[in-house]
Amino acid sequence: MAKLNLDKISANPPKDADKDDLKDKTKEYQKSIDEWQNKLYAEHKHAILIVFQGMDASGKDGAVRSVFSEVNPQGISVHSFKVPTKEEADHDFLWRIHKQTPEKGMIKIFNRSHYEDILVTRVHKLINDKTAKDRMHAINDFERLLTQNNTHILKFYLHITPEEQAERLAERMQIKRKMWKYNPGDAVEAKSWKAYRKCYEDCFEHCNEVPWTIVPSNKNWYKEYIVAKAVHDLLKKINPKYPTLQKES
């Protein structure tokens, strides 16, 4: 993939995007995803891994909550990768990731993922550029292995502006139902905006065998539409079917 410049990609919906129309389409996709997921679970031949990455307050939690609001909880799970535990740090960086990949019939969502190990670690100088490049090669091999095992991968980068991030972080100190998300460290991380952007752009360039979708996310309704459509279209492409009764011999 050619190198991206995120500063030149709009974080807002296209000017001709009709908010009401796309919100209606999102609802249709949500219901359709539920039906397709039932078939995926019943057929038990394929799995789906969905990766969400983005700066703090880019809307990862909201995308998960909205897009999969209709799905049977038995067929979906979410995992977030935070600072490695001592046991995890004593293994290779993908050890903890592989244990969380979806079994056949399941949709698994990574709300922050294996990519944190070439992003936050690099921004904070915990690894050097050579180690980051080695990890990128390992990630490509890892994702290739998953796809060879009928695990279909969608990767979303939720793209917001620094101004939008600042507004959303401020809301976490002002709006009661959002206060639980407040973390003083978010403001510190926000100061490394340019460094994160550079690392993300490098990631998109070198870890794109499974392609990334850059999702304009300043407006939640548009973000949810783009993600829901992509999930729906993937399920439709997989086209799982309900098993039929087996004839007795």
C-alpha positions in Angstrom: 0.0 0.0 0.0 1.3 3.5 -0.9 2.2 5.6 2.1 -0.8 7.6 3.4 -0.8 11.1 4.8 -3.7 11.1 7.4 -3.6 14.9 7.5 -4.8 14.9 3.9 -7.7 12.5 4.6 -10.9 14.1 5.8 -12.3 12.9 9.1 -15.7 14.1 8.2 -18.4 12.5 6.0 -18.6 13.4 2.3 -20.6 16.6 1.8 -23.3 14.7 -0.1 -23.8 12.1 2.7 -27.4 12.1 3.8 -27.4 11.6 7.6 -31.0 10.3 7.9 -30.7 8.0 4.9 -27.4 6.4 6.2 -28.8 6.0 9.7 -31.7 4.0 8.2 -29.3 1.9 6.2 -27.2 1.3 9.3 -30.3 -0.1 11.1 -31.0 -2.4 8.1 -27.4 -3.6 8.2 -27.6 -4.2 12.0 -30.6 -6.5 11.6 -29.0 -8.3 8.6 -25.8 -8.8 10.5 -27.7 -10.6 13.2 -29.2 -13.1 10.7 -25.9 -13.7 8.9 -24.2 -14.2 12.3 -26.7 -16.9 13.2 -25.8 -18.7 10.0 -22.1 -18.2 10.6 -22.5 -19.7 14.0 -24.6 -22.6 12.9 -22.5 -23.5 9.8 -19.3 -23.5 11.9 -16.9 -23.2 9.0 -15.7 -19.6 9.1 -14.7 -17.1 11.7 -14.4 -13.3 11.6 -11.9 -11.1 13.4 -12.6 -7.4 13.5 -9.8 -5.0 14.5 -10.5 -1.5 15.8 -7.6 1.0 16.1 -7.6 4.7 16.6 -6.6 7.5 18.9 -8.1 7.9 22.3 -11.8 8.9 22.0 -12.0 8.0 18.4 -15.2 6.0 19.1 -14.1 2.4 19.2 -16.5 1.5 22.1 -19.4 3.2 20.4 -18.8 1.4 17.1 -18.8 -2.0 18.9 -22.0 -1.1 20.8 -23.9 0.3 17.8 -22.9 -2.0 14.9 -23.4 -5.2 16.9 -26.4 -4.2 19.0 -28.7 -6.8 17.4 -26.3 -9.7 17.5 -26.8 -12.8 19.7 -24.2 -12.4 22.5 -23.4 -16.1 22.2 -21.8 -15.6 18.8 -19.7 -12.6 19.5 -17.0 -11.5 22.0 -14.8 -8.5 22.5 -11.2 -8.3 23.9 -9.1 -5.2 24.6 -5.3 -5.5 24.8 -3.8 -3.3 27.5 -0.3 -3.3 29.0 1.0 -6.9 29.0 1.1 -8.8 32.2 4.4 -10.3 33.4 3.4 -13.6 32.0 2.5 -12.1 28.6 5.7 -10.0 28.5 7.7 -13.2 29.1 6.5 -14.5 25.7 6.7 -13.2 22.2 4.4 -10.3 21.6 1.8 -12.3 19.6 1.5 -15.1 22.2 -1.3 -13.3 24.1 -3.0 -12.3 20.8 -3.2 -15.8 19.3 -5.0 -17.1 22.4 -7.8 -14.6 21.7 -8.4 -15.3 18.0 -11.9 -16.5 17.1 -12.9 -20.1 16.8 -15.0 -21.1 13.8 -18.6 -19.8 14.0 -17.6 -16.7 16.0 -17.1 -13.0 15.5 -14.3 -11.7 17.7 -13.6 -8.0 18.1 -10.3 -6.6 19.1 -10.9 -3.1 20.6 -7.2 -2.2 20.4 -5.1 -5.1 19.1 -1.8 -6.6 18.3 -1.0 -3.3 16.5 -0.5 -1.6 19.9 2.8 -3.4 20.0 4.1 -1.4 17.1 2.3 1.9 18.0 2.4 2.8 21.7 5.6 0.8 22.2 7.3 2.7 19.4 6.0 6.2 20.4 7.3 5.7 23.9 10.6 4.3 22.7 10.1 0.9 24.2 11.1 -0.7 20.9 13.4 0.7 18.2 12.5 1.0 14.5 14.2 -2.3 13.6 12.2 -4.2 16.1 9.0 -2.5 14.9 9.8 -3.6 11.3 10.4 -7.2 12.5 7.1 -7.1 14.3 5.3 -5.9 11.2 6.7 -8.9 9.3 5.5 -11.1 12.1 2.0 -9.5 12.0 1.7 -10.1 8.3 2.6 -13.8 8.8 0.2 -14.0 11.7 -2.7 -12.6 9.7 -1.9 -14.7 6.7 -2.0 -17.8 9.0 -5.4 -16.8 10.3 -6.9 -16.2 6.8 -5.6 -19.6 5.7 -7.7 -21.1 8.5 -10.9 -19.4 7.3 -10.7 -16.5 9.6 -11.8 -13.4 7.7 -10.2 -10.1 9.0 -11.6 -6.6 8.9 -9.3 -3.8 10.1 -10.7 -0.3 10.9 -8.8 2.8 11.7 -11.2 5.3 13.2 -10.0 8.7 11.9 -10.7 11.8 13.9 -9.1 15.3 14.1 -7.2 16.5 17.1 -9.9 19.1 17.6 -12.6 16.5 17.8 -10.5 14.4 20.2 -10.0 17.4 22.5 -13.7 18.0 22.6 -14.5 14.4 23.3 -11.9 14.1 26.1 -13.3 17.3 27.6 -16.8 15.7 27.7 -15.4 12.9 29.9 -14.8 15.5 32.6 -18.2 17.2 32.1 -20.9 14.6 31.2 -21.8 12.2 34.0 -22.4 9.1 31.9 -19.0 9.5 30.2 -16.9 10.3 33.4 -16.1 6.6 33.9 -13.9 6.8 30.7 -11.9 9.7 32.1 -8.1 8.9 32.3 -5.6 11.6 33.1 -3.2 9.7 30.9 -5.3 10.4 27.8 -4.3 14.1 27.8 -0.6 13.1 28.0 -1.0 10.7 25.1 -2.7 13.4 23.1 0.5 15.4 23.2 2.1 12.6 21.1 -0.5 13.0 18.3 2.1 13.6 15.5 4.2 10.7 16.7 1.2 8.3 16.7 0.1 9.5 13.3 3.6 8.8 11.9 3.5 5.3 13.4 0.0 4.6 12.1 1.0 5.7 8.6 4.0 3.4 8.7 1.7 0.6 9.9 -0.7 1.1 7.0 2.1 1.0 4.5 3.8 -2.2 5.8 0.9 -4.2 7.3 -1.7 -4.0 4.5 -1.8 -7.6 3.2 -5.1 -7.6 5.0 -6.2 -4.1 3.9 -7.1 -1.3 6.3 -10.3 0.8 6.1 -9.7 4.4 7.1 -13.1 5.4 8.6 -13.9 9.1 8.8 -15.1 9.2 12.4 -15.7 12.8 13.5 -19.5 12.0 13.1 -20.6 8.8 14.8 -23.5 8.1 12.5 -21.1 8.0 9.5 -18.6 5.9 11.3 -21.3 3.4 12.3 -22.6 3.2 8.7 -19.2 2.5 7.2 -18.4 -0.2 9.7 -21.8 -1.9 9.6 -21.7 -1.9 5.8 -18.3 -3.6 5.7 -19.3 -6.2 8.2 -22.6 -6.9 6.4 -20.8 -7.1 3.0 -18.2 -9.6 4.4 -20.9 -11.8 5.9 -22.8 -11.8 2.6 -19.6 -12.6 0.7 -18.9 -15.6 3.0 -22.5 -16.6 2.5 -22.8 -19.1 5.4 -25.8 -21.4 5.3 -27.9 -23.2 8.0 -27.0 -26.9 8.1 -29.7 -29.3 7.0 -30.8 -32.4 8.9 -28.6 -35.4 8.3 -30.3 -38.4 6.7 -30.3 -41.5 8.9 -28.4 -44.4 7.3 
